[in-house]
């Protein structure tokens, strides 16, 4: 398994320690791995949603707006898509 070392502020360390103390995770590394997996799953869901939206749009063959305007509207709904 690869090793990753990170630094976090004390407030985040306190949060991680509290989550581990709740017994949901065996240690801080287990908690971080769970968060990364959750992020991977969310990214896959976001990608599938976007692909479905594109497919739906292509099937409709109707476009009253410029593609850039459509993308801006989609990204306005979810600021995380702007990167």
PDB file with SEQRES, HELIX, SHEET and CRYST1 records, atoms N, CA, C and O in Angstrom:
SEQRES   1 A   83  UNK UNK UNK UNK UNK UNK UNK UNK UNK UNK UNK UNK UNK          
SEQRES   2 A   83  UNK UNK UNK UNK UNK UNK UNK UNK UNK UNK UNK UNK UNK          
SEQRES   3 A   83  UNK UNK UNK UNK UNK UNK UNK UNK UNK UNK UNK UNK UNK          
SEQRES   4 A   83  UNK UNK UNK UNK UNK UNK UNK UNK UNK UNK UNK UNK UNK          
SEQRES   5 A   83  UNK UNK UNK UNK UNK UNK UNK UNK UNK UNK UNK UNK UNK          
SEQRES   6 A   83  UNK UNK UNK UNK UNK UNK UNK UNK UNK UNK UNK UNK UNK          
SEQRES   7 A   83  UNK UNK UNK UNK UNK                                          
HELIX    1 AA1 UNK A   10  UNK A   21  1                                  12    
HELIX    2 AA2 UNK A   28  UNK A   60  1                                  33    
HELIX    3 AA3 UNK A   67  UNK A   77  1                                  11    
HELIX    4 AA4 UNK A   79  UNK A   82  5                                   4    
CRYST1    1.000    1.000    1.000  90.00  90.00  90.00 P 1           1          
ATOM      1  N   UNK A   1       0.849  -1.168   0.000  1.00  0.00           N  
ATOM      2  CA  UNK A   1       0.000   0.000   0.000  1.00  0.00           C  
ATOM      3  C   UNK A   1       0.898   1.236   0.000  1.00  0.00           C  
ATOM      4  O   UNK A   1       1.919   1.264   0.686  1.00  0.00           O  
ATOM      5  N   UNK A   2       0.518   2.252  -0.767  1.00  0.00           N  
ATOM      6  CA  UNK A   2       1.278   3.491  -0.823  1.00  0.00           C  
ATOM      7  C   UNK A   2       1.055   4.292   0.455  1.00  0.00           C  
ATOM      8  O   UNK A   2       0.023   4.170   1.114  1.00  0.00           O  
ATOM      9  N   UNK A   3       2.034   5.105   0.783  1.00  0.00           N  
ATOM     10  CA  UNK A   3       1.939   5.928   1.982  1.00  0.00           C  
ATOM     11  C   UNK A   3       1.787   7.387   1.598  1.00  0.00           C  
ATOM     12  O   UNK A   3       2.410   7.848   0.641  1.00  0.00           O  
ATOM     13  N   UNK A   4       0.961   8.119   2.341  1.00  0.00           N  
ATOM     14  CA  UNK A   4       0.710   9.534   2.102  1.00  0.00           C  
ATOM     15  C   UNK A   4       0.763  10.242   3.447  1.00  0.00           C  
ATOM     16  O   UNK A   4       0.092   9.840   4.398  1.00  0.00           O  
ATOM     17  N   UNK A   5       1.556  11.291   3.520  1.00  0.00           N  
ATOM     18  CA  UNK A   5       1.649  12.065   4.744  1.00  0.00           C  
ATOM     19  C   UNK A   5       1.039  13.435   4.485  1.00  0.00           C  
ATOM     20  O   UNK A   5       1.380  14.097   3.505  1.00  0.00           O  
ATOM     21  N   UNK A   6       0.138  13.858   5.363  1.00  0.00           N  
ATOM     22  CA  UNK A   6      -0.487  15.167   5.207  1.00  0.00           C  
ATOM     23  C   UNK A   6      -0.386  15.948   6.509  1.00  0.00           C  
ATOM     24  O   UNK A   6      -0.232  15.374   7.587  1.00  0.00           O  
ATOM     25  N   UNK A   7      -0.477  17.262   6.389  1.00  0.00           N  
ATOM     26  CA  UNK A   7      -0.552  18.141   7.556  1.00  0.00           C  
ATOM     27  C   UNK A   7      -1.925  18.782   7.549  1.00  0.00           C  
ATOM     28  O   UNK A   7      -2.422  19.206   6.506  1.00  0.00           O  
ATOM     29  N   UNK A   8      -2.540  18.848   8.738  1.00  0.00           N  
ATOM     30  CA  UNK A   8      -3.852  19.491   8.845  1.00  0.00           C  
ATOM     31  C   UNK A   8      -3.841  20.401  10.075  1.00  0.00           C  
ATOM     32  O   UNK A   8      -3.095  20.173  11.028  1.00  0.00           O  
ATOM     33  N   UNK A   9      -4.674  21.424  10.034  1.00  0.00           N  
ATOM     34  CA  UNK A   9      -4.751  22.320  11.197  1.00  0.00           C  
ATOM     35  C   UNK A   9      -5.299  21.582  12.417  1.00  0.00           C  
ATOM     36  O   UNK A   9      -5.976  20.563  12.280  1.00  0.00           O  
ATOM     37  N   UNK A  10      -5.006  22.097  13.600  1.00  0.00           N  
ATOM     38  CA  UNK A  10      -5.459  21.430  14.830  1.00  0.00           C  
ATOM     39  C   UNK A  10      -6.974  21.201  14.889  1.00  0.00           C  
ATOM     40  O   UNK A  10      -7.423  20.168  15.387  1.00  0.00           O  
ATOM     41  N   UNK A  11      -7.754  22.145  14.392  1.00  0.00           N  
ATOM     42  CA  UNK A  11      -9.216  21.976  14.443  1.00  0.00           C  
ATOM     43  C   UNK A  11      -9.662  20.768  13.627  1.00  0.00           C  
ATOM     44  O   UNK A  11     -10.565  20.038  14.037  1.00  0.00           O  
ATOM     45  N   UNK A  12      -9.027  20.554  12.465  1.00  0.00           N  
ATOM     46  CA  UNK A  12      -9.379  19.374  11.653  1.00  0.00           C  
ATOM     47  C   UNK A  12      -8.890  18.093  12.322  1.00  0.00           C  
ATOM     48  O   UNK A  12      -9.567  17.067  12.257  1.00  0.00           O  
ATOM     49  N   UNK A  13      -7.740  18.138  12.954  1.00  0.00           N  
ATOM     50  CA  UNK A  13      -7.217  16.969  13.663  1.00  0.00           C  
ATOM     51  C   UNK A  13      -8.175  16.591  14.788  1.00  0.00           C  
ATOM     52  O   UNK A  13      -8.431  15.410  15.022  1.00  0.00           O  
ATOM     53  N   UNK A  14      -8.702  17.598  15.483  1.00  0.00           N  
ATOM     54  CA  UNK A  14      -9.671  17.343  16.550  1.00  0.00           C  
ATOM     55  C   UNK A  14     -10.913  16.670  15.975  1.00  0.00           C  
ATOM     56  O   UNK A  14     -11.459  15.744  16.574  1.00  0.00           O  
ATOM     57  N   UNK A  15     -11.356  17.144  14.808  1.00  0.00           N  
ATOM     58  CA  UNK A  15     -12.536  16.559  14.158  1.00  0.00           C  
ATOM     59  C   UNK A  15     -12.279  15.090  13.796  1.00  0.00           C  
ATOM     60  O   UNK A  15     -13.113  14.223  14.056  1.00  0.00           O  
ATOM     61  N   UNK A  16     -11.125  14.827  13.198  1.00  0.00           N  
ATOM     62  CA  UNK A  16     -10.776  13.452  12.808  1.00  0.00           C  
ATOM     63  C   UNK A  16     -10.734  12.569  14.049  1.00  0.00           C  
ATOM     64  O   UNK A  16     -11.287  11.469  14.056  1.00  0.00           O  
ATOM     65  N   UNK A  17     -10.075  13.056  15.099  1.00  0.00           N  
ATOM     66  CA  UNK A  17      -9.985  12.268  16.336  1.00  0.00           C  
ATOM     67  C   UNK A  17     -11.371  11.966  16.908  1.00  0.00           C  
ATOM     68  O   UNK A  17     -11.614  10.870  17.411  1.00  0.00           O  
ATOM     69  N   UNK A  18     -12.269  12.937  16.827  1.00  0.00           N  
ATOM     70  CA  UNK A  18     -13.629  12.734  17.339  1.00  0.00           C  
ATOM     71  C   UNK A  18     -14.363  11.676  16.524  1.00  0.00           C  
ATOM     72  O   UNK A  18     -15.072  10.840  17.084  1.00  0.00           O  
ATOM     73  N   UNK A  19     -14.195  11.709  15.208  1.00  0.00           N  
ATOM     74  CA  UNK A  19     -14.846  10.715  14.346  1.00  0.00           C  
ATOM     75  C   UNK A  19     -14.310   9.309  14.647  1.00  0.00           C  
ATOM     76  O   UNK A  19     -15.072   8.344  14.704  1.00  0.00           O  
ATOM     77  N   UNK A  20     -13.011   9.210  14.834  1.00  0.00           N  
ATOM     78  CA  UNK A  20     -12.407   7.916  15.164  1.00  0.00           C  
ATOM     79  C   UNK A  20     -12.912   7.451  16.533  1.00  0.00           C  
ATOM     80  O   UNK A  20     -13.210   6.271  16.717  1.00  0.00           O  
ATOM     81  N   UNK A  21     -13.008   8.370  17.482  1.00  0.00           N  
ATOM     82  CA  UNK A  21     -13.467   8.027  18.837  1.00  0.00           C  
ATOM     83  C   UNK A  21     -14.904   7.512  18.836  1.00  0.00           C  
ATOM     84  O   UNK A  21     -15.289   6.754  19.726  1.00  0.00           O  
ATOM     85  N   UNK A  22     -15.697   7.914  17.848  1.00  0.00           N  
ATOM     86  CA  UNK A  22     -17.072   7.431  17.754  1.00  0.00           C  
ATOM     87  C   UNK A  22     -17.127   5.954  17.373  1.00  0.00           C  
ATOM     88  O   UNK A  22     -18.183   5.326  17.452  1.00  0.00           O  
ATOM     89  N   UNK A  23     -16.005   5.413  16.965  1.00  0.00           N  
ATOM     90  CA  UNK A  23     -15.939   3.996  16.652  1.00  0.00           C  
ATOM     91  C   UNK A  23     -16.302   3.639  15.228  1.00  0.00           C  
ATOM     92  O   UNK A  23     -16.383   2.458  14.892  1.00  0.00           O  
ATOM     93  N   UNK A  24     -16.525   4.642  14.374  1.00  0.00           N  
ATOM     94  CA  UNK A  24     -16.878   4.372  12.981  1.00  0.00           C  
ATOM     95  C   UNK A  24     -15.658   4.025  12.134  1.00  0.00           C  
ATOM     96  O   UNK A  24     -15.775   3.395  11.083  1.00  0.00           O  
ATOM     97  N   UNK A  25     -14.483   4.445  12.610  1.00  0.00           N  
ATOM     98  CA  UNK A  25     -13.228   4.234  11.872  1.00  0.00           C  
ATOM     99  C   UNK A  25     -12.191   3.723  12.848  1.00  0.00           C  
ATOM    100  O   UNK A  25     -12.190   4.092  14.022  1.00  0.00           O  
ATOM    101  N   UNK A  26     -11.307   2.872  12.354  1.00  0.00           N  
ATOM    102  CA  UNK A  26     -10.305   2.293  13.245  1.00  0.00           C  
ATOM    103  C   UNK A  26      -9.197   3.277  13.592  1.00  0.00           C  
ATOM    104  O   UNK A  26      -8.617   3.204  14.675  1.00  0.00           O  
ATOM    105  N   UNK A  27      -8.902   4.191  12.683  1.00  0.00           N  
ATOM    106  CA  UNK A  27      -7.882   5.216  12.930  1.00  0.00           C  
ATOM    107  C   UNK A  27      -8.039   6.332  11.900  1.00  0.00           C  
ATOM    108  O   UNK A  27      -8.916   6.266  11.038  1.00  0.00           O  
ATOM    109  N   UNK A  28      -7.195   7.349  11.990  1.00  0.00           N  
ATOM    110  CA  UNK A  28      -7.293   8.500  11.090  1.00  0.00           C  
ATOM    111  C   UNK A  28      -7.126   8.087   9.633  1.00  0.00           C  
ATOM    112  O   UNK A  28      -7.811   8.620   8.760  1.00  0.00           O  
ATOM    113  N   UNK A  29      -6.241   7.161   9.362  1.00  0.00           N  
ATOM    114  CA  UNK A  29      -6.019   6.707   7.988  1.00  0.00           C  
ATOM    115  C   UNK A  29      -7.274   6.049   7.424  1.00  0.00           C  
ATOM    116  O   UNK A  29      -7.607   6.236   6.254  1.00  0.00           O  
ATOM    117  N   UNK A  30      -7.960   5.287   8.251  1.00  0.00           N  
ATOM    118  CA  UNK A  30      -9.208   4.641   7.821  1.00  0.00           C  
ATOM    119  C   UNK A  30     -10.252   5.703   7.475  1.00  0.00           C  
ATOM    120  O   UNK A  30     -10.980   5.570   6.491  1.00  0.00           O  
ATOM    121  N   UNK A  31     -10.318   6.745   8.282  1.00  0.00           N  
ATOM    122  CA  UNK A  31     -11.254   7.844   8.033  1.00  0.00           C  
ATOM    123  C   UNK A  31     -10.932   8.549   6.715  1.00  0.00           C  
ATOM    124  O   UNK A  31     -11.829   8.813   5.914  1.00  0.00           O  
ATOM    125  N   UNK A  32      -9.667   8.848   6.495  1.00  0.00           N  
ATOM    126  CA  UNK A  32      -9.259   9.526   5.256  1.00  0.00           C  
ATOM    127  C   UNK A  32      -9.542   8.637   4.050  1.00  0.00           C  
ATOM    128  O   UNK A  32     -10.020   9.123   3.025  1.00  0.00           O  
ATOM    129  N   UNK A  33      -9.255   7.349   4.159  1.00  0.00           N  
ATOM    130  CA  UNK A  33      -9.558   6.435   3.048  1.00  0.00           C  
ATOM    131  C   UNK A  33     -11.048   6.440   2.732  1.00  0.00           C  
ATOM    132  O   UNK A  33     -11.434   6.432   1.563  1.00  0.00           O  
ATOM    133  N   UNK A  34     -11.885   6.454   3.762  1.00  0.00           N  
ATOM    134  CA  UNK A  34     -13.329   6.484   3.552  1.00  0.00           C  
ATOM    135  C   UNK A  34     -13.745   7.772   2.842  1.00  0.00           C  
ATOM    136  O   UNK A  34     -14.605   7.744   1.962  1.00  0.00           O  
ATOM    137  N   UNK A  35     -13.143   8.893   3.216  1.00  0.00           N  
ATOM    138  CA  UNK A  35     -13.464  10.160   2.561  1.00  0.00           C  
ATOM    139  C   UNK A  35     -13.044  10.154   1.093  1.00  0.00           C  
ATOM    140  O   UNK A  35     -13.765  10.671   0.240  1.00  0.00           O  
ATOM    141  N   UNK A  36     -11.887   9.575   0.797  1.00  0.00           N  
ATOM    142  CA  UNK A  36     -11.426   9.506  -0.590  1.00  0.00           C  
ATOM    143  C   UNK A  36     -12.349   8.608  -1.400  1.00  0.00           C  
ATOM    144  O   UNK A  36     -12.697   8.939  -2.533  1.00  0.00           O  
ATOM    145  N   UNK A  37     -12.750   7.475  -0.831  1.00  0.00           N  
ATOM    146  CA  UNK A  37     -13.694   6.594  -1.534  1.00  0.00           C  
ATOM    147  C   UNK A  37     -15.013   7.305  -1.800  1.00  0.00           C  
ATOM    148  O   UNK A  37     -15.578   7.199  -2.888  1.00  0.00           O  
ATOM    149  N   UNK A  38     -15.499   8.033  -0.793  1.00  0.00           N  
ATOM    150  CA  UNK A  38     -16.747   8.785  -0.952  1.00  0.00           C  
ATOM    151  C   UNK A  38     -16.604   9.815  -2.067  1.00  0.00           C  
ATOM    152  O   UNK A  38     -17.527   9.996  -2.861  1.00  0.00           O  
ATOM    153  N   UNK A  39     -15.466  10.488  -2.137  1.00  0.00           N  
ATOM    154  CA  UNK A  39     -15.226  11.473  -3.189  1.00  0.00           C  
ATOM    155  C   UNK A  39     -15.185  10.798  -4.557  1.00  0.00           C  
ATOM    156  O   UNK A  39     -15.721  11.333  -5.528  1.00  0.00           O  
ATOM    157  N   UNK A  40     -14.555   9.629  -4.641  1.00  0.00           N  
ATOM    158  CA  UNK A  40     -14.516   8.881  -5.905  1.00  0.00           C  
ATOM    159  C   UNK A  40     -15.928   8.525  -6.357  1.00  0.00           C  
ATOM    160  O   UNK A  40     -16.267   8.686  -7.530  1.00  0.00           O  
ATOM    161  N   UNK A  41     -16.748   8.044  -5.431  1.00  0.00           N  
ATOM    162  CA  UNK A  41     -18.120   7.668  -5.767  1.00  0.00           C  
ATOM    163  C   UNK A  41     -18.912   8.889  -6.237  1.00  0.00           C  
ATOM    164  O   UNK A  41     -19.664   8.809  -7.208  1.00  0.00           O  
ATOM    165  N   UNK A  42     -18.741  10.015  -5.547  1.00  0.00           N  
ATOM    166  CA  UNK A  42     -19.452  11.235  -5.922  1.00  0.00           C  
ATOM    167  C   UNK A  42     -19.011  11.708  -7.302  1.00  0.00           C  
ATOM    168  O   UNK A  42     -19.840  12.140  -8.103  1.00  0.00           O  
ATOM    169  N   UNK A  43     -17.713  11.630  -7.586  1.00  0.00           N  
ATOM    170  CA  UNK A  43     -17.211  12.042  -8.900  1.00  0.00           C  
ATOM    171  C   UNK A  43     -17.790  11.152  -9.996  1.00  0.00           C  
ATOM    172  O   UNK A  43     -18.139  11.642 -11.071  1.00  0.00           O  
ATOM    173  N   UNK A  44     -17.894   9.856  -9.736  1.00  0.00           N  
ATOM    174  CA  UNK A  44     -18.477   8.934 -10.717  1.00  0.00           C  
ATOM    175  C   UNK A  44     -19.957   9.252 -10.934  1.00  0.00           C  
ATOM    176  O   UNK A  44     -20.441   9.231 -12.065  1.00  0.00           O  
ATOM    177  N   UNK A  45     -20.675   9.547  -9.840  1.00  0.00           N  
ATOM    178  CA  UNK A  45     -22.090   9.909  -9.966  1.00  0.00           C  
ATOM    179  C   UNK A  45     -22.249  11.213 -10.748  1.00  0.00           C  
ATOM    180  O   UNK A  45     -23.133  11.328 -11.597  1.00  0.00           O  
ATOM    181  N   UNK A  46     -21.395  12.190 -10.460  1.00  0.00           N  
ATOM    182  CA  UNK A  46     -21.443  13.471 -11.177  1.00  0.00           C  
ATOM    183  C   UNK A  46     -21.188  13.268 -12.666  1.00  0.00           C  
ATOM    184  O   UNK A  46     -21.855  13.861 -13.513  1.00  0.00           O  
ATOM    185  N   UNK A  47     -20.216  12.423 -12.965  1.00  0.00           N  
ATOM    186  CA  UNK A  47     -19.882  12.150 -14.361  1.00  0.00           C  
ATOM    187  C   UNK A  47     -21.041  11.451 -15.074  1.00  0.00           C  
ATOM    188  O   UNK A  47     -21.374  11.790 -16.209  1.00  0.00           O  
ATOM    189  N   UNK A  48     -21.648  10.480 -14.403  1.00  0.00           N  
ATOM    190  CA  UNK A  48     -22.783   9.768 -14.993  1.00  0.00           C  
ATOM    191  C   UNK A  48     -23.952  10.722 -15.203  1.00  0.00           C  
ATOM    192  O   UNK A  48     -24.623  10.657 -16.233  1.00  0.00           O  
ATOM    193  N   UNK A  49     -24.206  11.610 -14.238  1.00  0.00           N  
ATOM    194  CA  UNK A  49     -25.290  12.579 -14.365  1.00  0.00           C  
ATOM    195  C   UNK A  49     -25.042  13.495 -15.553  1.00  0.00           C  
ATOM    196  O   UNK A  49     -25.944  13.745 -16.353  1.00  0.00           O  
ATOM    197  N   UNK A  50     -23.812  13.994 -15.666  1.00  0.00           N  
ATOM    198  CA  UNK A  50     -23.487  14.896 -16.769  1.00  0.00           C  
ATOM    199  C   UNK A  50     -23.625  14.190 -18.108  1.00  0.00           C  
ATOM    200  O   UNK A  50     -24.150  14.769 -19.060  1.00  0.00           O  
ATOM    201  N   UNK A  51     -23.159  12.939 -18.197  1.00  0.00           N  
ATOM    202  CA  UNK A  51     -23.290  12.181 -19.433  1.00  0.00           C  
ATOM    203  C   UNK A  51     -24.766  11.986 -19.787  1.00  0.00           C  
ATOM    204  O   UNK A  51     -25.150  12.102 -20.951  1.00  0.00           O  
ATOM    205  N   UNK A  52     -25.586  11.690 -18.782  1.00  0.00           N  
ATOM    206  CA  UNK A  52     -27.022  11.512 -19.023  1.00  0.00           C  
ATOM    207  C   UNK A  52     -27.650  12.811 -19.525  1.00  0.00           C  
ATOM    208  O   UNK A  52     -28.504  12.792 -20.412  1.00  0.00           O  
ATOM    209  N   UNK A  53     -27.223  13.936 -18.953  1.00  0.00           N  
ATOM    210  CA  UNK A  53     -27.749  15.222 -19.396  1.00  0.00           C  
ATOM    211  C   UNK A  53     -27.350  15.512 -20.845  1.00  0.00           C  
ATOM    212  O   UNK A  53     -28.152  16.003 -21.639  1.00  0.00           O  
ATOM    213  N   UNK A  54     -26.109  15.202 -21.167  1.00  0.00           N  
ATOM    214  CA  UNK A  54     -25.631  15.405 -22.544  1.00  0.00           C  
ATOM    215  C   UNK A  54     -26.396  14.502 -23.506  1.00  0.00           C  
ATOM    216  O   UNK A  54     -26.833  14.943 -24.569  1.00  0.00           O  
ATOM    217  N   UNK A  55     -26.554  13.229 -23.123  1.00  0.00           N  
ATOM    218  CA  UNK A  55     -27.296  12.291 -23.981  1.00  0.00           C  
ATOM    219  C   UNK A  55     -28.736  12.751 -24.188  1.00  0.00           C  
ATOM    220  O   UNK A  55     -29.263  12.684 -25.298  1.00  0.00           O  
ATOM    221  N   UNK A  56     -29.368  13.220 -23.105  1.00  0.00           N  
ATOM    222  CA  UNK A  56     -30.744  13.710 -23.210  1.00  0.00           C  
ATOM    223  C   UNK A  56     -30.813  14.913 -24.152  1.00  0.00           C  
ATOM    224  O   UNK A  56     -31.720  15.019 -24.978  1.00  0.00           O  
ATOM    225  N   UNK A  57     -29.852  15.802 -24.016  1.00  0.00           N  
ATOM    226  CA  UNK A  57     -29.826  16.975 -24.884  1.00  0.00           C  
ATOM    227  C   UNK A  57     -29.612  16.611 -26.337  1.00  0.00           C  
ATOM    228  O   UNK A  57     -30.256  17.167 -27.227  1.00  0.00           O  
ATOM    229  N   UNK A  58     -28.705  15.673 -26.578  1.00  0.00           N  
ATOM    230  CA  UNK A  58     -28.440  15.256 -27.963  1.00  0.00           C  
ATOM    231  C   UNK A  58     -29.668  14.577 -28.574  1.00  0.00           C  
ATOM    232  O   UNK A  58     -29.961  14.769 -29.754  1.00  0.00           O  
ATOM    233  N   UNK A  59     -30.375  13.795 -27.786  1.00  0.00           N  
ATOM    234  CA  UNK A  59     -31.563  13.113 -28.287  1.00  0.00           C  
ATOM    235  C   UNK A  59     -32.694  14.086 -28.599  1.00  0.00           C  
ATOM    236  O   UNK A  59     -33.501  13.840 -29.495  1.00  0.00           O  
ATOM    237  N   UNK A  60     -32.751  15.196 -27.853  1.00  0.00           N  
ATOM    238  CA  UNK A  60     -33.837  16.149 -28.075  1.00  0.00           C  
ATOM    239  C   UNK A  60     -33.662  16.911 -29.381  1.00  0.00           C  
ATOM    240  O   UNK A  60     -34.636  17.375 -29.973  1.00  0.00           O  
ATOM    241  N   UNK A  61     -32.429  17.035 -29.821  1.00  0.00           N  
ATOM    242  CA  UNK A  61     -32.091  17.746 -31.050  1.00  0.00           C  
ATOM    243  C   UNK A  61     -32.594  19.191 -31.029  1.00  0.00           C  
ATOM    244  O   UNK A  61     -32.709  19.831 -32.074  1.00  0.00           O  
ATOM    245  N   UNK A  62     -32.891  19.696 -29.835  1.00  0.00           N  
ATOM    246  CA  UNK A  62     -33.364  21.072 -29.689  1.00  0.00           C  
ATOM    247  C   UNK A  62     -32.346  21.824 -28.849  1.00  0.00           C  
ATOM    248  O   UNK A  62     -31.996  21.396 -27.749  1.00  0.00           O  
ATOM    249  N   UNK A  63     -31.876  22.945 -29.373  1.00  0.00           N  
ATOM    250  CA  UNK A  63     -30.954  23.766 -28.615  1.00  0.00           C  
ATOM    251  C   UNK A  63     -31.281  25.226 -28.913  1.00  0.00           C  
ATOM    252  O   UNK A  63     -30.960  25.752 -29.978  1.00  0.00           O  
ATOM    253  N   UNK A  64     -31.923  25.853 -27.951  1.00  0.00           N  
ATOM    254  CA  UNK A  64     -32.288  27.252 -28.109  1.00  0.00           C  
ATOM    255  C   UNK A  64     -31.209  28.183 -27.566  1.00  0.00           C  
ATOM    256  O   UNK A  64     -31.303  29.401 -27.720  1.00  0.00           O  
ATOM    257  N   UNK A  65     -30.199  27.623 -26.941  1.00  0.00           N  
ATOM    258  CA  UNK A  65     -29.135  28.412 -26.345  1.00  0.00           C  
ATOM    259  C   UNK A  65     -27.795  28.001 -26.921  1.00  0.00           C  
ATOM    260  O   UNK A  65     -27.655  26.930 -27.511  1.00  0.00           O  
ATOM    261  N   UNK A  66     -26.830  28.855 -26.742  1.00  0.00           N  
ATOM    262  CA  UNK A  66     -25.468  28.512 -27.131  1.00  0.00           C  
ATOM    263  C   UNK A  66     -24.945  27.458 -26.156  1.00  0.00           C  
ATOM    264  O   UNK A  66     -25.277  27.504 -24.972  1.00  0.00           O  
ATOM    265  N   UNK A  67     -24.132  26.509 -26.632  1.00  0.00           N  
ATOM    266  CA  UNK A  67     -23.610  25.464 -25.730  1.00  0.00           C  
ATOM    267  C   UNK A  67     -22.907  26.031 -24.498  1.00  0.00           C  
ATOM    268  O   UNK A  67     -23.032  25.482 -23.403  1.00  0.00           O  
ATOM    269  N   UNK A  68     -22.173  27.119 -24.673  1.00  0.00           N  
ATOM    270  CA  UNK A  68     -21.469  27.718 -23.542  1.00  0.00           C  
ATOM    271  C   UNK A  68     -22.454  28.202 -22.472  1.00  0.00           C  
ATOM    272  O   UNK A  68     -22.187  28.086 -21.276  1.00  0.00           O  
ATOM    273  N   UNK A  69     -23.597  28.746 -22.913  1.00  0.00           N  
ATOM    274  CA  UNK A  69     -24.611  29.207 -21.965  1.00  0.00           C  
ATOM    275  C   UNK A  69     -25.229  28.041 -21.206  1.00  0.00           C  
ATOM    276  O   UNK A  69     -25.524  28.149 -20.016  1.00  0.00           O  
ATOM    277  N   UNK A  70     -25.422  26.933 -21.903  1.00  0.00           N  
ATOM    278  CA  UNK A  70     -25.972  25.740 -21.249  1.00  0.00           C  
ATOM    279  C   UNK A  70     -24.990  25.236 -20.201  1.00  0.00           C  
ATOM    280  O   UNK A  70     -25.390  24.923 -19.080  1.00  0.00           O  
ATOM    281  N   UNK A  71     -23.714  25.154 -20.552  1.00  0.00           N  
ATOM    282  CA  UNK A  71     -22.701  24.697 -19.591  1.00  0.00           C  
ATOM    283  C   UNK A  71     -22.616  25.637 -18.393  1.00  0.00           C  
ATOM    284  O   UNK A  71     -22.500  25.180 -17.256  1.00  0.00           O  
ATOM    285  N   UNK A  72     -22.673  26.935 -18.635  1.00  0.00           N  
ATOM    286  CA  UNK A  72     -22.649  27.896 -17.532  1.00  0.00           C  
ATOM    287  C   UNK A  72     -23.827  27.671 -16.600  1.00  0.00           C  
ATOM    288  O   UNK A  72     -23.668  27.724 -15.380  1.00  0.00           O  
ATOM    289  N   UNK A  73     -25.002  27.421 -17.152  1.00  0.00           N  
ATOM    290  CA  UNK A  73     -26.193  27.183 -16.332  1.00  0.00           C  
ATOM    291  C   UNK A  73     -26.037  25.923 -15.488  1.00  0.00           C  
ATOM    292  O   UNK A  73     -26.408  25.907 -14.314  1.00  0.00           O  
ATOM    293  N   UNK A  74     -25.492  24.874 -16.083  1.00  0.00           N  
ATOM    294  CA  UNK A  74     -25.280  23.626 -15.353  1.00  0.00           C  
ATOM    295  C   UNK A  74     -24.279  23.848 -14.230  1.00  0.00           C  
ATOM    296  O   UNK A  74     -24.491  23.390 -13.107  1.00  0.00           O  
ATOM    297  N   UNK A  75     -23.194  24.545 -14.526  1.00  0.00           N  
ATOM    298  CA  UNK A  75     -22.168  24.781 -13.513  1.00  0.00           C  
ATOM    299  C   UNK A  75     -22.655  25.739 -12.428  1.00  0.00           C  
ATOM    300  O   UNK A  75     -22.180  25.664 -11.295  1.00  0.00           O  
ATOM    301  N   UNK A  76     -23.582  26.629 -12.739  1.00  0.00           N  
ATOM    302  CA  UNK A  76     -24.148  27.506 -11.727  1.00  0.00           C  
ATOM    303  C   UNK A  76     -24.973  26.722 -10.713  1.00  0.00           C  
ATOM    304  O   UNK A  76     -25.075  27.112  -9.550  1.00  0.00           O  
ATOM    305  N   UNK A  77     -25.566  25.607 -11.165  1.00  0.00           N  
ATOM    306  CA  UNK A  77     -26.340  24.753 -10.253  1.00  0.00           C  
ATOM    307  C   UNK A  77     -25.444  24.061  -9.244  1.00  0.00           C  
ATOM    308  O   UNK A  77     -25.867  23.781  -8.122  1.00  0.00           O  
ATOM    309  N   UNK A  78     -24.203  23.781  -9.638  1.00  0.00           N  
ATOM    310  CA  UNK A  78     -23.266  23.088  -8.749  1.00  0.00           C  
ATOM    311  C   UNK A  78     -21.898  23.740  -8.905  1.00  0.00           C  
ATOM    312  O   UNK A  78     -21.153  23.383  -9.817  1.00  0.00           O  
ATOM    313  N   UNK A  79     -21.548  24.690  -8.033  1.00  0.00           N  
ATOM    314  CA  UNK A  79     -20.270  25.404  -8.136  1.00  0.00           C  
ATOM    315  C   UNK A  79     -19.053  24.488  -8.122  1.00  0.00           C  
ATOM    316  O   UNK A  79     -17.996  24.871  -8.624  1.00  0.00           O  
ATOM    317  N   UNK A  80     -19.175  23.273  -7.552  1.00  0.00           N  
ATOM    318  CA  UNK A  80     -18.046  22.345  -7.532  1.00  0.00           C  
ATOM    319  C   UNK A  80     -17.632  21.913  -8.934  1.00  0.00           C  
ATOM    320  O   UNK A  80     -16.498  21.480  -9.135  1.00  0.00           O  
ATOM    321  N   UNK A  81     -18.530  22.025  -9.900  1.00  0.00           N  
ATOM    322  CA  UNK A  81     -18.205  21.633 -11.267  1.00  0.00           C  
ATOM    323  C   UNK A  81     -17.239  22.619 -11.926  1.00  0.00           C  
ATOM    324  O   UNK A  81     -16.598  22.288 -12.923  1.00  0.00           O  
ATOM    325  N   UNK A  82     -17.137  23.804 -11.384  1.00  0.00           N  
ATOM    326  CA  UNK A  82     -16.237  24.818 -11.953  1.00  0.00           C  
ATOM    327  C   UNK A  82     -14.780  24.508 -11.623  1.00  0.00           C  
ATOM    328  O   UNK A  82     -13.871  25.102 -12.203  1.00  0.00           O  
ATOM    329  N   UNK A  83     -14.558  23.585 -10.697  1.00  0.00           N  
ATOM    330  CA  UNK A  83     -13.189  23.167 -10.393  1.00  0.00           C  
ATOM    331  C   UNK A  83     -12.546  24.090  -9.491  1.00  0.00           C  
ATOM    332  O   UNK A  83     -11.386  23.892  -9.128  1.00  0.00           O  
TER     333      UNK A  83                                                      
END                                                                             
